[in-house]
Amino acid sequence: QQKAVIVGAGIAGIATAIRLAVKGYAVQVVEANSYPGGKLSEIELQGYRFDAGPSLFTMPQYVTELFQLASKNPADYFSYQKLDVVCKYFYEDGTQINAYADTKAFAGEIQNKTGEPAASIIKYLANSRDIYNITNHVFLERSLHRLQTFLRWDTLRSVFRFPQIDPFRTMHRANSKSFADARVVQFFDRYATYNGSNPYQAPATLNVIPHLEHHFGAYFPERGMYNITQSLVKLAEGLGVQFNYNSKVDEVVVINGIAKGIRTKGENIIANLVISNMDVWFTYKKLLSKYPKLHPQKTLNQERSSSALIFYWGVNKVFPQLNLHNIFFSADYKAEFEHIWQQQDIYHDPTVYINISSKYKTDDAPDGCENWFVMINVPANNGQDWDQLIAGARENIQQKLSRILGEDIAPLIACETILDPRSIESKTSSYKGSIYGTSSNNQFAAFLRHANRSSKINGLYFCGGSVHPGGGIPLCLLSAKIISEMVPNGTQT
Ligand code: FAD
Protein backbone atom coordinates (compact mmCIF):
# COMPACT_ATOMS: atom_id res chain seq x y z
CA GLN A 1 0.00 0.00 0.00
CA GLN A 2 1.24 3.49 -0.91
CA LYS A 3 1.43 6.17 1.73
CA ALA A 4 0.36 9.83 1.49
CA VAL A 5 1.27 12.47 4.04
CA ILE A 6 -0.70 15.71 4.13
CA VAL A 7 0.62 18.93 5.67
CA GLY A 8 -2.32 20.69 7.35
CA ALA A 9 -5.87 19.72 8.31
CA GLY A 10 -7.61 22.63 6.58
CA ILE A 11 -10.79 21.72 4.72
CA ALA A 12 -8.84 20.88 1.54
CA GLY A 13 -6.35 18.74 3.48
CA ILE A 14 -9.18 16.77 5.08
CA ALA A 15 -11.00 16.34 1.74
CA THR A 16 -7.77 15.19 0.06
CA ALA A 17 -7.22 12.70 2.91
CA ILE A 18 -10.70 11.24 2.33
CA ARG A 19 -10.25 10.97 -1.43
CA LEU A 20 -6.82 9.34 -1.16
CA ALA A 21 -7.98 6.91 1.55
CA VAL A 22 -10.83 5.86 -0.77
CA LYS A 23 -8.19 5.43 -3.50
CA GLY A 24 -6.35 2.93 -1.33
CA TYR A 25 -3.63 5.07 0.28
CA ALA A 26 -2.59 4.93 3.91
CA VAL A 27 -3.04 8.59 4.82
CA GLN A 28 -1.49 10.64 7.63
CA VAL A 29 -2.45 14.28 8.20
CA VAL A 30 0.05 16.36 10.17
CA GLU A 31 -1.43 19.55 11.65
CA ALA A 32 0.31 22.36 13.54
CA ASN A 33 -2.76 23.40 15.55
CA SER A 34 -4.42 21.39 18.31
CA TYR A 35 -7.63 21.22 16.24
CA PRO A 36 -8.62 20.52 12.62
CA GLY A 37 -10.24 22.93 10.14
CA GLY A 38 -7.74 25.79 9.83
CA LYS A 39 -9.88 28.80 8.90
CA LEU A 40 -13.01 26.65 9.20
CA SER A 41 -12.91 26.34 12.99
CA GLU A 42 -14.95 27.69 15.92
CA ILE A 43 -14.59 29.90 18.98
CA GLU A 44 -16.28 29.60 22.40
CA LEU A 45 -16.63 32.78 24.44
CA GLN A 46 -18.58 33.20 27.68
CA GLY A 47 -21.55 31.04 26.67
CA TYR A 48 -21.48 32.09 23.01
CA ARG A 49 -20.27 29.92 20.12
CA PHE A 50 -19.00 31.45 16.88
CA ASP A 51 -17.93 29.95 13.59
CA ALA A 52 -14.48 31.50 13.35
CA GLY A 53 -14.09 31.95 9.58
CA PRO A 54 -16.42 30.98 6.74
CA SER A 55 -20.11 31.64 7.36
CA LEU A 56 -21.67 31.36 3.91
CA PHE A 57 -22.14 27.78 2.74
CA THR A 58 -22.64 27.25 -0.99
CA MET A 59 -22.32 24.20 -3.28
CA PRO A 60 -23.03 21.66 -0.48
CA GLN A 61 -22.91 18.90 -3.10
CA TYR A 62 -19.10 19.05 -2.97
CA VAL A 63 -19.29 18.07 0.71
CA THR A 64 -21.95 15.38 0.38
CA GLU A 65 -20.15 13.73 -2.53
CA LEU A 66 -17.29 12.91 -0.15
CA PHE A 67 -19.62 10.78 1.96
CA GLN A 68 -21.05 9.13 -1.15
CA LEU A 69 -17.54 8.43 -2.42
CA ALA A 70 -16.88 6.54 0.80
CA SER A 71 -20.22 4.68 0.42
CA LYS A 72 -21.71 6.42 3.46
CA ASN A 73 -25.06 8.11 3.85
CA PRO A 74 -24.32 11.87 4.13
CA ALA A 75 -27.35 12.36 6.40
CA ASP A 76 -25.74 10.12 9.03
CA TYR A 77 -22.96 12.69 9.38
CA PHE A 78 -24.10 16.07 8.20
CA SER A 79 -27.34 17.95 7.59
CA TYR A 80 -28.06 21.40 6.26
CA GLN A 81 -30.99 23.49 5.17
CA LYS A 82 -31.53 25.82 2.23
CA LEU A 83 -32.03 29.51 3.07
CA ASP A 84 -35.17 31.23 1.75
CA VAL A 85 -33.53 34.62 2.22
CA VAL A 86 -29.85 34.42 1.31
CA CYS A 87 -28.92 37.77 2.82
CA LYS A 88 -30.50 41.00 3.99
CA TYR A 89 -29.00 44.27 2.71
CA PHE A 90 -29.15 47.66 4.42
CA TYR A 91 -28.21 50.91 2.66
CA GLU A 92 -27.40 54.25 4.29
CA ASP A 93 -30.40 55.86 2.52
CA GLY A 94 -32.76 53.54 4.43
CA THR A 95 -33.33 51.02 1.60
CA GLN A 96 -33.53 47.40 2.77
CA ILE A 97 -33.40 44.49 0.33
CA ASN A 98 -34.15 40.85 1.07
CA ALA A 99 -32.19 38.69 -1.36
CA TYR A 100 -34.71 35.87 -1.77
CA ALA A 101 -33.38 32.56 -3.02
CA ASP A 102 -36.28 32.32 -5.45
CA THR A 103 -35.23 34.21 -8.59
CA LYS A 104 -38.63 35.74 -9.35
CA ALA A 105 -39.17 36.87 -5.77
CA PHE A 106 -35.64 38.30 -5.73
CA ALA A 107 -36.07 40.20 -9.00
CA GLY A 108 -39.46 41.48 -7.77
CA GLU A 109 -37.92 42.67 -4.48
CA ILE A 110 -35.19 44.60 -6.34
CA GLN A 111 -37.80 46.21 -8.61
CA ASN A 112 -40.01 47.18 -5.63
CA LYS A 113 -37.16 48.62 -3.59
CA THR A 114 -35.06 50.30 -6.29
CA GLY A 115 -37.19 50.63 -9.41
CA GLU A 116 -34.67 48.58 -11.42
CA PRO A 117 -36.82 46.40 -13.73
CA ALA A 118 -37.14 42.77 -12.60
CA ALA A 119 -36.42 41.76 -16.21
CA SER A 120 -32.92 43.28 -15.95
CA ILE A 121 -32.17 41.09 -12.94
CA ILE A 122 -33.44 37.95 -14.67
CA LYS A 123 -31.36 38.78 -17.76
CA TYR A 124 -28.28 39.44 -15.63
CA LEU A 125 -28.62 36.11 -13.82
CA ALA A 126 -29.04 34.31 -17.16
CA ASN A 127 -25.74 35.84 -18.29
CA SER A 128 -24.18 34.77 -15.00
CA ARG A 129 -25.37 31.21 -15.71
CA ASP A 130 -23.86 31.32 -19.20
CA ILE A 131 -20.47 32.36 -17.80
CA TYR A 132 -20.70 29.45 -15.35
CA ASN A 133 -21.50 26.97 -18.10
CA ILE A 134 -18.55 28.15 -20.20
CA THR A 135 -15.98 28.38 -17.41
CA ASN A 136 -16.87 25.77 -14.81
CA HIS A 137 -15.31 22.67 -16.32
CA VAL A 138 -12.24 24.53 -17.63
CA PHE A 139 -11.33 26.86 -14.78
CA LEU A 140 -12.72 25.08 -11.74
CA GLU A 141 -13.18 21.36 -12.08
CA ARG A 142 -9.95 20.44 -13.84
CA SER A 143 -6.28 21.20 -13.73
CA LEU A 144 -5.36 24.20 -15.87
CA HIS A 145 -1.85 22.87 -16.03
CA ARG A 146 -2.34 19.61 -17.93
CA LEU A 147 -2.43 19.32 -21.67
CA GLN A 148 -5.31 16.85 -21.58
CA THR A 149 -7.65 19.53 -20.15
CA PHE A 150 -7.12 21.56 -23.31
CA LEU A 151 -7.51 18.64 -25.69
CA ARG A 152 -11.07 17.99 -24.53
CA TRP A 153 -13.92 18.98 -26.81
CA ASP A 154 -15.81 20.85 -24.07
CA THR A 155 -12.67 22.91 -23.32
CA LEU A 156 -12.22 23.82 -26.96
CA ARG A 157 -15.88 24.80 -27.21
CA SER A 158 -15.38 27.07 -24.19
CA VAL A 159 -12.32 28.65 -25.81
CA PHE A 160 -14.44 29.59 -28.84
CA ARG A 161 -17.00 31.19 -26.53
CA PHE A 162 -14.28 33.07 -24.62
CA PRO A 163 -15.51 36.63 -25.41
CA GLN A 164 -18.84 35.72 -23.80
CA ILE A 165 -17.18 35.39 -20.39
CA ASP A 166 -16.42 39.11 -20.56
CA PRO A 167 -12.75 39.02 -19.42
CA PHE A 168 -11.74 42.47 -20.66
CA ARG A 169 -14.14 44.72 -18.75
CA THR A 170 -14.11 45.10 -14.99
CA MET A 171 -17.01 43.77 -12.92
CA HIS A 172 -18.00 47.30 -11.99
CA ARG A 173 -18.02 48.49 -15.57
CA ALA A 174 -20.16 45.57 -16.71
CA ASN A 175 -22.54 46.02 -13.76
CA SER A 176 -22.87 49.78 -14.42
CA LYS A 177 -23.91 48.93 -17.99
CA SER A 178 -26.42 46.33 -16.78
CA PHE A 179 -28.18 48.49 -14.20
CA ALA A 180 -29.26 52.12 -13.90
CA ASP A 181 -29.64 52.11 -10.11
CA ALA A 182 -26.41 52.62 -8.14
CA ARG A 183 -27.68 50.44 -5.27
CA VAL A 184 -28.11 47.50 -7.63
CA VAL A 185 -24.64 48.03 -9.12
CA GLN A 186 -23.21 48.02 -5.59
CA PHE A 187 -25.19 44.88 -4.76
CA PHE A 188 -23.63 42.92 -7.64
CA ASP A 189 -20.16 44.52 -7.30
CA ARG A 190 -19.97 43.01 -3.80
CA TYR A 191 -19.57 39.51 -5.23
CA ALA A 192 -15.90 40.40 -6.00
CA THR A 193 -15.28 40.17 -2.28
CA TYR A 194 -16.31 36.49 -2.31
CA ASN A 195 -12.78 35.71 -3.39
CA GLY A 196 -11.07 38.71 -1.85
CA SER A 197 -10.93 40.85 -4.99
CA ASN A 198 -11.74 44.40 -6.05
CA PRO A 199 -14.78 44.93 -8.35
CA TYR A 200 -13.09 48.01 -9.86
CA GLN A 201 -10.20 45.83 -11.11
CA ALA A 202 -11.46 42.24 -11.28
CA PRO A 203 -12.66 40.97 -14.68
CA ALA A 204 -16.40 40.80 -15.33
CA THR A 205 -15.97 37.02 -15.60
CA LEU A 206 -16.42 37.04 -11.82
CA ASN A 207 -20.03 38.04 -12.42
CA VAL A 208 -20.43 34.26 -12.49
CA ILE A 209 -20.56 34.26 -8.67
CA PRO A 210 -24.20 35.40 -8.27
CA HIS A 211 -25.20 32.31 -10.26
CA LEU A 212 -23.64 30.07 -7.62
CA GLU A 213 -25.63 31.77 -4.87
CA HIS A 214 -28.93 32.30 -6.70
CA HIS A 215 -29.06 29.11 -8.74
CA PHE A 216 -27.40 26.54 -6.49
CA GLY A 217 -28.51 28.33 -3.32
CA ALA A 218 -27.08 29.21 0.07
CA TYR A 219 -27.32 26.81 3.00
CA PHE A 220 -26.89 26.58 6.74
CA PRO A 221 -25.34 23.45 8.26
CA GLU A 222 -27.69 22.54 11.11
CA ARG A 223 -24.88 22.24 13.64
CA GLY A 224 -23.03 25.31 12.35
CA MET A 225 -20.26 25.78 9.79
CA TYR A 226 -17.73 24.01 12.00
CA ASN A 227 -19.77 20.86 11.60
CA ILE A 228 -18.46 20.66 8.01
CA THR A 229 -14.99 20.15 9.47
CA GLN A 230 -16.17 17.85 12.27
CA SER A 231 -18.21 15.55 10.06
CA LEU A 232 -15.46 15.25 7.44
CA VAL A 233 -12.85 14.46 10.09
CA LYS A 234 -15.16 11.77 11.43
CA LEU A 235 -15.54 10.33 7.94
CA ALA A 236 -11.76 10.43 7.37
CA GLU A 237 -11.03 8.74 10.70
CA GLY A 238 -13.56 6.04 9.84
CA LEU A 239 -11.57 5.41 6.64
CA GLY A 240 -8.40 4.93 8.69
CA VAL A 241 -6.85 8.38 8.17
CA GLN A 242 -4.45 9.22 10.99
CA PHE A 243 -4.47 12.80 12.30
CA ASN A 244 -1.48 14.15 14.25
CA TYR A 245 -2.23 17.48 15.95
CA ASN A 246 0.21 19.92 17.60
CA SER A 247 2.72 18.78 14.96
CA LYS A 248 4.21 21.58 12.92
CA VAL A 249 5.88 20.37 9.75
CA ASP A 250 9.34 21.95 9.26
CA GLU A 251 10.48 20.51 5.98
CA VAL A 252 9.48 18.55 2.91
CA VAL A 253 12.18 15.90 2.50
CA VAL A 254 13.41 15.93 -1.12
CA ILE A 255 15.91 13.42 -2.48
CA ASN A 256 17.07 13.61 -6.11
CA GLY A 257 14.16 15.87 -7.05
CA ILE A 258 11.55 13.55 -5.53
CA ALA A 259 9.46 14.34 -2.42
CA LYS A 260 10.08 11.48 -0.02
CA GLY A 261 8.18 12.65 3.04
CA ILE A 262 8.14 15.40 5.65
CA ARG A 263 9.98 16.33 8.82
CA THR A 264 8.11 17.15 12.02
CA LYS A 265 9.27 17.30 15.65
CA GLY A 266 12.74 16.21 14.57
CA GLU A 267 11.52 13.04 12.86
CA ASN A 268 10.99 12.08 9.25
CA ILE A 269 7.71 10.60 8.05
CA ILE A 270 8.37 8.77 4.80
CA ALA A 271 5.66 8.71 2.13
CA ASN A 272 5.09 8.15 -1.59
CA LEU A 273 3.09 11.36 -1.93
CA VAL A 274 3.40 14.65 -0.06
CA ILE A 275 0.43 17.00 -0.26
CA SER A 276 0.74 20.49 1.17
CA ASN A 277 -2.42 22.16 2.42
CA MET A 278 -0.23 24.90 3.85
CA ASP A 279 -0.33 28.22 1.97
CA VAL A 280 1.86 27.65 -1.09
CA TRP A 281 3.98 30.73 -0.30
CA PHE A 282 4.95 29.39 3.12
CA THR A 283 5.33 25.86 1.74
CA TYR A 284 8.18 27.11 -0.44
CA LYS A 285 9.61 29.66 1.98
CA LYS A 286 9.53 27.42 5.07
CA LEU A 287 9.30 23.78 4.05
CA LEU A 288 11.42 24.02 0.90
CA SER A 289 13.76 26.82 1.98
CA LYS A 290 16.79 24.68 1.07
CA TYR A 291 15.80 24.74 -2.61
CA PRO A 292 15.40 28.41 -3.62
CA LYS A 293 16.09 27.53 -7.27
CA LEU A 294 12.92 25.43 -7.31
CA HIS A 295 10.72 28.31 -6.13
CA PRO A 296 8.29 29.52 -8.85
CA GLN A 297 9.00 33.19 -8.16
CA LYS A 298 6.48 34.65 -10.62
CA THR A 299 3.66 32.57 -9.18
CA LEU A 300 4.63 33.36 -5.61
CA ASN A 301 4.75 37.09 -6.35
CA GLN A 302 1.06 37.26 -7.33
CA GLU A 303 -0.96 39.87 -5.48
CA ARG A 304 -2.62 38.40 -2.38
CA SER A 305 -6.35 38.55 -1.76
CA SER A 306 -7.74 40.94 0.81
CA SER A 307 -7.92 39.96 4.46
CA ALA A 308 -10.61 40.44 7.10
CA LEU A 309 -11.14 42.08 10.46
CA ILE A 310 -13.71 40.29 12.59
CA PHE A 311 -15.25 41.31 15.88
CA TYR A 312 -17.00 38.40 17.58
CA TRP A 313 -19.55 40.07 19.83
CA GLY A 314 -21.87 38.46 22.35
CA VAL A 315 -24.89 40.78 22.15
CA ASN A 316 -27.37 41.09 25.01
CA LYS A 317 -30.44 41.48 22.87
CA VAL A 318 -32.33 39.89 19.98
CA PHE A 319 -32.73 41.98 16.80
CA PRO A 320 -35.75 40.64 14.88
CA GLN A 321 -34.98 42.86 11.89
CA LEU A 322 -31.69 40.99 11.32
CA ASN A 323 -31.26 37.71 9.48
CA LEU A 324 -28.56 35.01 9.38
CA HIS A 325 -26.51 37.03 6.85
CA ASN A 326 -26.70 40.84 6.84
CA ILE A 327 -24.84 43.51 4.89
CA PHE A 328 -24.64 47.19 5.81
CA PHE A 329 -23.27 48.90 2.72
CA SER A 330 -20.86 51.84 2.74
CA ALA A 331 -22.14 55.02 1.10
CA ASP A 332 -19.11 55.22 -1.23
CA TYR A 333 -18.01 51.78 -2.43
CA LYS A 334 -15.26 53.10 -4.73
CA ALA A 335 -13.60 54.99 -1.88
CA GLU A 336 -13.85 51.90 0.34
CA PHE A 337 -12.00 49.74 -2.21
CA GLU A 338 -9.41 52.45 -2.83
CA HIS A 339 -8.60 52.33 0.86
CA ILE A 340 -8.33 48.53 0.85
CA TRP A 341 -6.27 48.19 -2.32
CA GLN A 342 -4.39 51.45 -2.91
CA GLN A 343 -4.07 53.12 0.48
CA GLN A 344 -3.94 49.74 2.27
CA ASP A 345 -5.86 50.96 5.30
CA ILE A 346 -9.48 50.96 6.50
CA TYR A 347 -12.07 53.38 5.12
CA HIS A 348 -13.97 55.34 7.77
CA ASP A 349 -17.29 53.97 6.46
CA PRO A 350 -16.68 50.29 5.65
CA THR A 351 -19.28 47.82 4.40
CA VAL A 352 -20.15 45.70 7.44
CA TYR A 353 -21.20 42.06 7.29
CA ILE A 354 -22.95 40.52 10.29
CA ASN A 355 -23.49 36.79 10.58
CA ILE A 356 -25.75 35.58 13.41
CA SER A 357 -25.76 31.79 13.53
CA SER A 358 -27.96 31.82 16.67
CA LYS A 359 -30.85 32.83 14.37
CA TYR A 360 -30.82 29.18 13.22
CA LYS A 361 -28.80 27.37 15.87
CA THR A 362 -30.35 28.87 18.96
CA ASP A 363 -27.92 27.35 21.46
CA ASP A 364 -25.08 29.42 19.95
CA ALA A 365 -26.10 32.27 22.32
CA PRO A 366 -27.77 32.47 25.75
CA ASP A 367 -31.54 33.12 25.83
CA GLY A 368 -32.44 36.63 24.72
CA CYS A 369 -28.97 37.16 23.21
CA GLU A 370 -27.27 36.80 19.82
CA ASN A 371 -23.77 35.89 18.61
CA TRP A 372 -22.66 38.57 16.16
CA PHE A 373 -19.79 37.82 13.79
CA VAL A 374 -19.05 41.34 12.53
CA MET A 375 -16.65 41.42 9.60
CA ILE A 376 -15.20 44.03 7.27
CA ASN A 377 -12.83 43.55 4.33
CA VAL A 378 -9.36 44.93 5.01
CA PRO A 379 -6.03 44.87 3.16
CA ALA A 380 -3.59 42.00 3.52
CA ASN A 381 -1.00 42.48 6.26
CA ASN A 382 1.83 44.73 5.09
CA GLY A 383 2.90 45.79 8.55
CA GLN A 384 0.20 48.44 9.06
CA ASP A 385 -0.45 49.76 12.58
CA TRP A 386 -3.32 47.32 13.11
CA ASP A 387 -4.03 48.23 16.74
CA GLN A 388 -4.73 51.80 15.71
CA LEU A 389 -6.73 50.79 12.61
CA ILE A 390 -8.81 48.31 14.64
CA ALA A 391 -9.64 50.86 17.34
CA GLY A 392 -10.86 53.32 14.69
CA ALA A 393 -12.81 50.63 12.83
CA ARG A 394 -14.57 49.45 16.01
CA GLU A 395 -15.76 52.98 16.71
CA ASN A 396 -16.93 53.58 13.12
CA ILE A 397 -18.69 50.21 12.87
CA GLN A 398 -20.54 50.72 16.15
CA GLN A 399 -21.69 54.17 15.04
CA LYS A 400 -22.81 52.89 11.64
CA LEU A 401 -24.78 49.96 13.04
CA SER A 402 -26.34 52.11 15.77
CA ARG A 403 -27.35 54.69 13.16
CA ILE A 404 -28.99 52.16 10.81
CA LEU A 405 -30.55 49.95 13.51
CA GLY A 406 -31.79 52.98 15.46
CA GLU A 407 -30.28 51.80 18.74
CA ASP A 408 -26.97 52.32 20.51
CA ILE A 409 -25.31 48.91 20.27
CA ALA A 410 -22.12 49.62 22.29
CA PRO A 411 -23.76 48.98 25.71
CA LEU A 412 -25.27 45.71 24.40
CA ILE A 413 -21.88 44.09 23.70
CA ALA A 414 -21.34 41.64 26.57
CA CYS A 415 -18.06 40.14 25.36
CA GLU A 416 -15.65 40.49 22.47
CA THR A 417 -12.78 38.76 20.78
CA ILE A 418 -11.05 39.80 17.54
CA LEU A 419 -9.45 38.17 14.50
CA ASP A 420 -7.29 40.38 12.28
CA PRO A 421 -4.81 39.87 9.41
CA ARG A 422 -1.97 39.24 11.86
CA SER A 423 -3.80 36.51 13.75
CA ILE A 424 -5.17 34.95 10.53
CA GLU A 425 -1.54 34.71 9.35
CA SER A 426 -0.24 33.24 12.60
CA LYS A 427 -3.14 30.82 13.23
CA THR A 428 -3.30 29.31 9.74
CA SER A 429 0.06 30.22 8.15
CA SER A 430 -1.66 32.27 5.44
CA TYR A 431 0.83 34.66 3.87
CA LYS A 432 -0.09 38.26 4.84
CA GLY A 433 -3.31 36.98 6.42
CA SER A 434 -4.99 36.88 3.03
CA ILE A 435 -8.15 34.82 3.29
CA TYR A 436 -8.49 33.54 -0.29
CA GLY A 437 -4.85 33.03 -1.38
CA THR A 438 -4.16 35.25 -4.39
CA SER A 439 -6.52 37.96 -5.65
CA SER A 440 -8.44 37.73 -8.93
CA ASN A 441 -7.81 41.36 -9.81
CA ASN A 442 -6.77 40.69 -13.41
CA GLN A 443 -7.94 38.45 -16.23
CA PHE A 444 -4.86 36.22 -16.04
CA ALA A 445 -5.22 35.43 -12.33
CA ALA A 446 -6.74 32.00 -12.93
CA PHE A 447 -3.73 30.99 -15.04
CA LEU A 448 -1.16 32.40 -12.63
CA ARG A 449 -2.38 30.56 -9.54
CA HIS A 450 -0.07 27.72 -8.49
CA ALA A 451 -0.87 24.30 -9.96
CA ASN A 452 -2.01 21.38 -7.81
CA ARG A 453 1.17 19.47 -8.66
CA SER A 454 4.78 20.61 -8.55
CA SER A 455 6.40 20.63 -11.97
CA LYS A 456 9.87 20.49 -10.39
CA ILE A 457 9.56 18.09 -7.46
CA ASN A 458 8.02 14.71 -8.25
CA GLY A 459 5.47 13.45 -5.78
CA LEU A 460 4.67 16.91 -4.35
CA TYR A 461 1.09 18.20 -4.59
CA PHE A 462 -0.77 21.28 -3.35
CA CYS A 463 -4.36 21.72 -2.21
CA GLY A 464 -6.32 24.55 -0.58
CA GLY A 465 -7.26 28.16 -1.07
CA SER A 466 -3.83 29.44 -2.16
CA VAL A 467 -3.61 27.20 -5.26
CA HIS A 468 -5.77 26.25 -8.24
CA PRO A 469 -8.76 26.65 -8.52
CA GLY A 470 -8.82 29.21 -5.66
CA GLY A 471 -10.18 30.18 -2.25
CA GLY A 472 -13.52 29.50 -0.57
CA ILE A 473 -14.79 26.14 0.65
CA PRO A 474 -16.18 24.86 -2.70
CA LEU A 475 -12.97 25.57 -4.61
CA CYS A 476 -10.80 24.14 -1.83
CA LEU A 477 -12.85 20.94 -2.07
CA LEU A 478 -12.33 20.91 -5.85
CA SER A 479 -8.55 21.17 -5.39
CA ALA A 480 -8.74 17.88 -3.47
CA LYS A 481 -10.72 16.31 -6.28
CA ILE A 482 -8.24 17.44 -8.95
CA ILE A 483 -5.34 15.93 -6.99
CA SER A 484 -7.11 12.63 -6.50
CA GLU A 485 -7.68 12.43 -10.26
CA MET A 486 -3.97 13.04 -10.94
CA VAL A 487 -2.46 10.36 -8.72
CA PRO A 488 -2.37 6.59 -9.30
CA ASN A 489 -4.27 4.19 -7.07
CA GLY A 490 -2.72 3.72 -3.64
CA THR A 491 -2.84 -0.03 -3.94
CA GLN A 492 -0.40 -0.01 -6.89
CA THR A 493 3.13 -1.10 -5.99
P1 FAD B 1 -6.64 26.55 5.80
O1 FAD B 1 -7.96 26.75 6.45
O2 FAD B 1 -5.85 27.73 5.44
O3 FAD B 1 -5.80 25.61 6.75
C1 FAD B 1 -4.46 25.28 6.53
C2 FAD B 1 -4.06 24.36 7.67
O4 FAD B 1 -2.69 24.02 7.50
C3 FAD B 1 -4.21 25.02 9.04
O5 FAD B 1 -4.92 24.18 9.90
C4 FAD B 1 -2.76 25.21 9.48
O6 FAD B 1 -2.60 25.15 10.89
C5 FAD B 1 -2.09 24.06 8.78
N1 FAD B 1 -0.66 24.29 8.62
C6 FAD B 1 -0.07 25.37 8.06
N2 FAD B 1 1.27 25.25 8.12
C7 FAD B 1 1.53 24.05 8.71
C8 FAD B 1 2.72 23.35 9.03
N3 FAD B 1 3.95 23.86 8.77
N4 FAD B 1 2.60 22.14 9.63
C9 FAD B 1 1.40 21.62 9.90
N5 FAD B 1 0.24 22.23 9.62
C10 FAD B 1 0.30 23.44 9.02
N6 FAD B 1 -15.10 30.60 2.36
C11 FAD B 1 -16.39 30.31 2.02
O7 FAD B 1 -16.62 29.38 1.24
N7 FAD B 1 -17.44 31.01 2.55
C12 FAD B 1 -17.25 32.04 3.43
O8 FAD B 1 -18.20 32.64 3.92
C13 FAD B 1 -15.92 32.38 3.79
N8 FAD B 1 -15.67 33.37 4.68
C14 FAD B 1 -14.42 33.50 5.23
C15 FAD B 1 -14.24 34.37 6.31
C16 FAD B 1 -13.01 34.43 6.94
C17 FAD B 1 -12.83 35.35 8.11
C18 FAD B 1 -11.94 33.62 6.49
C19 FAD B 1 -10.63 33.66 7.19
C20 FAD B 1 -12.11 32.79 5.39
C21 FAD B 1 -13.35 32.71 4.75
N9 FAD B 1 -13.58 31.86 3.66
C22 FAD B 1 -14.86 31.60 3.25
C23 FAD B 1 -12.46 31.18 2.99
C24 FAD B 1 -12.27 29.76 3.50
O9 FAD B 1 -12.28 29.76 4.89
C25 FAD B 1 -10.95 29.23 3.02
O10 FAD B 1 -10.83 29.36 1.60
C26 FAD B 1 -10.75 27.75 3.36
O11 FAD B 1 -11.26 27.43 4.63
C27 FAD B 1 -9.27 27.47 3.29
O12 FAD B 1 -9.03 26.12 3.52
P2 FAD B 1 -7.63 25.46 3.24
O13 FAD B 1 -7.88 24.02 3.05
O14 FAD B 1 -6.92 26.19 2.17
O15 FAD B 1 -6.78 25.58 4.57
Boltz pocket constraint, residues with backbone or C-beta under 6 A from the ligand:
constraints:
  - pocket:
      binder: B
      contacts: [[A, 7], [A, 8], [A, 9], [A, 10], [A, 11], [A, 12], [A, 13], [A, 30], [A, 31], [A, 32], [A, 33], [A, 35], [A, 36], [A, 37], [A, 38], [A, 39], [A, 40], [A, 52], [A, 53], [A, 54], [A, 55], [A, 56], [A, 57], [A, 58], [A, 194], [A, 247], [A, 248], [A, 249], [A, 250], [A, 277], [A, 278], [A, 279], [A, 308], [A, 310], [A, 424], [A, 427], [A, 428], [A, 429], [A, 430], [A, 435], [A, 436], [A, 463], [A, 464], [A, 465], [A, 466], [A, 470], [A, 471], [A, 472], [A, 473], [A, 474], [A, 476]]
      max_distance: 6.0
